[in-house]
Amino acid sequence: MARRRSTLSQNFLHDPAVVHRLVHASRLRPDDLVVEPGAGEGVLTRALARRCRQVVAYEIDPRLAAALPRRLRNEPNVRTVTGDFLRARPPREPFAVVGNIPYARTSDIVPWCLGAPAMTSATLLTQLEYARKRTGGYGRWSLVTVGSWPEFAWRVEGRVPRESFTPVPRTDSAVLRIARRPAPLLPRPALPAYREFVAHGFTGVGGSLGATLARRHRTRRVRDAFAAAGLEPGTPVGLVPPDTWVELFRRLG
């Protein structure tokens, strides 16, 4: 049993207070559709079902999935699916993702969420370090956060002690919320060009963001854009906040 949990990167949430915090952070409304990746023993699933219209709960472990209908028999608005959440087609109607996700699959689940056209928000329990890295907690920003910033706001909603899980993981967790903005910070037709602009900036060619951008734009234009954004051209790429990237793109893109 323990080896199977380790293989599937399962850490079951057993703290009712954390379940409540996670559901509260998701800001669900009564008519919402929720997709849950990794329902496990159904503790979070039950709490979600009591806050929204319908929950589609995925569980890749056949043994756990087989037990879910019995565990959730008093929640008629839950549909359980035995299988890999990452292989699922996103719903076409607006939906939210809420889950205590396996640490080992975070880097796959988050892009799935960002790539779902109808997803309104993702409220996820992740490793604390992952959440901090994606939200500037160490003074640095990642490519995935910067690239998605015009469409999504990233925020840490609080720390979760590792003792809230069984088995106890090595590190604390955090509630990470990724919410789609009501309107993008840039015109929609410009979003692909912005993402390409960011991807080029993160190549690090030249040793700083200013030097990298100067390979495609006139040096004076780059200097003027950085001055308008209140940033030194020699700033390392990872230290540039997402809002500054958007401003640089407006002036150079």
PyMOL commands that set and color helices and strands:
alter all, ss='L'
color gray80, all
select helices_A, chain A and resi 2-7+16-26+43-49+62-71+85-87+103-114+128-134+143-148+162-164+188-201+209-213+219-229+237-239+242-252
alter helices_A, ss='H'
color red, helices_A
select strands_A, chain A and resi 12-13+33-37+54-59+78-82+95-100+119-127+152-160+165-166+173-180
alter strands_A, ss='S'
color yellow, strands_A
deselect
rebuild
show_as cartoon
